[in-house]
Amino acid sequence: MVTDLLPDWMRAARDRAPLYRIVADRSPAYWHDPDDLSATAASLDDPFGGRHDPSRPPVVFPQLARDLPLFWALDAGDLDRMARELASSWIELGIVPDERVALYDYSSSPIVAYASRAFMPHLEQGAADLLSCLPICNDGLPELADRCAHILEYVRPSTLFIDLDVVEPLLRAIDRSTPRPQRLVVTADERPAPPDQIEGWQGALGAPVTQMLRCDTALFFAPPCPVQPLTFHPSPAFVVEARAPDGPDFPGGRIAVTNLAVRSSIVVRYLTGFHGAVHPGECPCGREGAVVISHA
Amino acid sequence: MREPDGEFFDPGEAAPVDQLVARRWQAINEVLRVAFEDLPFYRSRWTAESFRPPARADADTFSAVPIMRKLDLVQASRQNHSMQSGVEALLGQAPSNLVVTSGTSGFHTFALITGHDLDGAGLRAQARELWTMKVRPGMRVLSISPAWHALGLYESRALTEIGAVPVMPWGTLTPRFAGDILTAVSQLKPEHLLVTARAIRMVLAECDRQKLDAGRVFRTVRYLGCAGEPLSGPFRDYLRNRLGLEDVFERGGSGDGMFGGAECTAHLGHHISADVHYVEIVSPRTGATLGPGQRGTAVVTNLSLGRSVYIRFDTEDVAEIIPRRCPCGRTHPLVEFYGRLADSVVVEDRIVAPGDVRMALDEIPTTRFRPFSMGGDGAGGVVIGLHGAEDLSAAELAGAKADASARLGLAVAIVPAGVERAGWKEVRVARPDTADD
């Protein structure tokens, strides 16, 4: 069980990254949220929010998320492992070698950055390289929806990963004759779309629409369950827990993520903006460890 | 890893000129052969124009190769109804990346890249470009290399090859992300910034909005590499002084044609890797190849395969080859770029480009750094639409007009124009989908 790794991971976090020494004084179980990151960044004057392990020299400093003055310090091993996680998500989504994969999001988005070795400096193989797919990116600006429609028409990708904020502009930019991808995969930082919205987009597009769960501050993403809506299957590189019950109607809590793939910047029990539960048994799709999201 | 103090990225940058020329024709022979035998775009066009590649290309025979333009690629892509326009020389390799080119003609074409070029000639040219601008191993370099743009991909690989440590702000090079770029500079303290001139203007505007001392925020930044438009002397001085920089480098090239180059510390022009790309200057009026020191449009031929290959591709960028050897010791040609031909005014045999108007306006205190648009007046003069001209007094406006006229050597009218507050290029990119070109 990957959760068996957690105690060792927590000890290492405390030894290596100042955030966890600070957090442990208040929360021995290390639960922490964005405010803790920001407070640590301010108190230590540390752009990494106290998560960087100084024994691992970084090769890149990507910003965590838009408008957030915090950065990752990542080494080549981190990049490699994150690309493998992304490739694993692509496989879960049904992407196979030789497919064309379009990405309508910013280059800084983890969904784009780890897709190709040409998108992220010091990355030796991105998800597309690992799967022998052909990636093409369109910046995530809403005003570039026409260009994305043009990509659909001329490139005919099998899959389009798209930021939630640009789904509507794209739907306005396409017409009946625009070729549809085999799958449209919506992602957004800590904002899962409700099932009725996904259904609405699916109806408007006339093609399958699904979504990946994503939290940029934990460098976390998880592909969807093919059977149950708002249910996701994180890879073993992510330890996902639900902290404290929200109430009697929902036996779960706030979703926390421990990222075992990144080691230069340590992420242990980061409390995301999602609420939900970790499915205790087997998911209807047959797998275990499903995360069921109630709301963000 | 290379010597951090080394002047050149590789010894080939100082190769003897005759050696570079010999290699160029050798490469062109191979490119022409492959194009005629394997690439439908060239084969059909050249056959239609009764052109066959010569057995051995040289300057004379090469000038007979039909020039192609963006619209030719657009037409081919439309006809094929495909991302492929028939210029893809992939050497039997699977492509690793697909990039979209600029939409300046209202239609985006695409280009394919394989690992052969991403790790080969394309990488070498881009790594030299960064090295020329003082990017060094271990240096923190702010980079927002867009993943849709060919030169962004090469930049990413070149930063890897050099061993620089990129600082990567969220988003892209548009005003809404100025705050994130500023945050990255203040938090991560890079030594080098690779941005566009437009981006640095918007970041400085954000600095002003937040009432920050730019000199303090940028105190660790030693160098600035600016793409996107020609930089005037006063603008370089302003950046150097305000940000406390050691040097400001102009860089640039074309996503269409997938080539570029940067200035060295001598600032005489852009060093273009002559063993990777061959740049000619061609008269837009006659199509004749022009000599060094003469202004026309830059026509590029890629000398490497394993990618979409552009042969005598007219970038429609106004440029000239600088007729001198660079004191830095690089033997590759120096090319100066002045802006898009479509934005220029052609007066008889003279091209007045946006870069010329920018230089003139920046020398005049009342018009310095103001965004502008330009067009012909139909009588051999130029009309400049100046942002904020309505704020100038009649005397100031008359003075600016006379001064600009004297500097440009032709009649000038200055009228108010409500262009976006970033620079001349925004006028051309009124369509947002070309905002990052």
Interface residues (C-beta under 8 A of the other chain):
Chain A: P47 P58 V59 V60 F61 P62 Q63 L64 A65 R66 D67 L68 P69 F71 D98 R100 L103 Y106 S107 S108 V112 A113 A115 S116 R117 A118 F119 M120 P121 H122 L123 A128 D129 S132 L134 P135 I136 C137 N138 D139 G140 L141 E143 L144 D146 R147 H150 I151 E153 Y154 V155
Chain B: S77 H81 S82 M83 A94 P95 S96 N97 L98 V99 V100 G103 F107 H108 F110 I113 L118 R140 S143 I144 S145 P146 A147 W148 G152 L153 Y154 S156 R157 L159 T160 A164 V165 P166 V167 M168 P169 W170 G171 T172 T174 F177 G179 D180 T183 A184 Q187 L188 P432 D433 A435 D436
